[in-house]
Amino acid sequence: MYMPANDEMSESITQNWTEQALECYSIDCDCKKCSLRSGHYSFICQMPKVIDILIRTIGRPEKERKTA
């Protein structure tokens, strides 16, 4: 389930597994466990969408790369 948000996102974020994407994947997109939560950012997180795109386009991360 996604939060309502602007559908525009940078393509660069969906090209490879970033540290933030790996963290989000490893916590099953649970925002309560996210390290960015403490930053009090004023945006709606798009990471669950990014994770879905990454899985579809390049596959799941290697187990040794899965962090957090």
C-alpha positions as CSV (number, residue, x, y, z in Angstrom):
1,M,0.0,0.0,0.0
2,Y,1.4,3.4,-1.0
3,M,0.8,6.8,0.6
4,P,-0.7,9.3,-1.8
5,A,2.1,11.2,-3.5
6,N,3.3,12.9,-6.6
7,D,3.9,10.2,-9.2
8,E,7.1,11.9,-10.4
9,M,10.3,10.5,-9.1
10,S,13.9,10.5,-10.3
11,E,14.8,7.6,-12.5
12,S,18.2,7.5,-10.9
13,I,16.8,6.2,-7.6
14,T,15.4,3.1,-9.4
15,Q,18.6,2.1,-11.2
16,N,20.4,0.4,-8.3
17,W,20.2,-0.7,-4.7
18,T,21.2,2.4,-2.6
19,E,21.9,2.1,1.1
20,Q,18.5,3.7,1.8
21,A,16.8,1.2,-0.5
22,L,18.5,-1.7,1.2
23,E,17.5,-0.4,4.6
24,C,13.9,-0.1,3.5
25,Y,13.9,-3.5,1.9
26,S,15.4,-5.1,5.0
27,I,12.7,-3.6,7.3
28,D,9.9,-4.5,4.9
29,C,9.1,-0.9,4.2
30,D,8.1,-0.4,7.9
31,C,8.4,3.4,8.3
32,K,8.4,3.1,12.1
33,K,11.8,1.4,11.8
34,C,13.3,3.7,9.2
35,S,16.4,5.7,10.1
36,L,15.0,8.7,8.2
37,R,12.0,8.9,10.4
38,S,14.0,10.8,13.1
39,G,14.8,13.5,10.5
40,H,11.3,14.9,10.5
41,Y,11.3,15.4,6.7
42,S,8.4,17.1,5.1
43,F,7.9,14.6,2.2
44,I,5.9,11.5,1.6
45,C,8.2,8.5,1.3
46,Q,8.3,7.0,-2.2
47,M,10.7,4.2,-1.2
48,P,8.0,1.4,-1.2
49,K,7.5,2.2,-4.9
50,V,11.2,2.3,-5.5
51,I,11.6,-1.1,-3.9
52,D,8.9,-2.6,-6.1
53,I,10.6,-1.1,-9.2
54,L,14.0,-2.4,-8.2
55,I,12.7,-5.9,-7.6
56,R,11.0,-5.9,-11.0
57,T,13.9,-4.5,-13.0
58,I,17.1,-5.8,-11.4
59,G,15.9,-8.3,-8.8
60,R,16.2,-8.6,-5.1
61,P,19.4,-7.6,-3.5
62,E,22.0,-10.3,-2.7
63,K,21.7,-11.6,0.8
64,E,25.2,-10.3,1.8
65,R,24.2,-6.8,0.6
66,K,21.0,-6.8,2.7
67,T,21.7,-4.5,5.6
68,A,20.1,-2.7,8.6
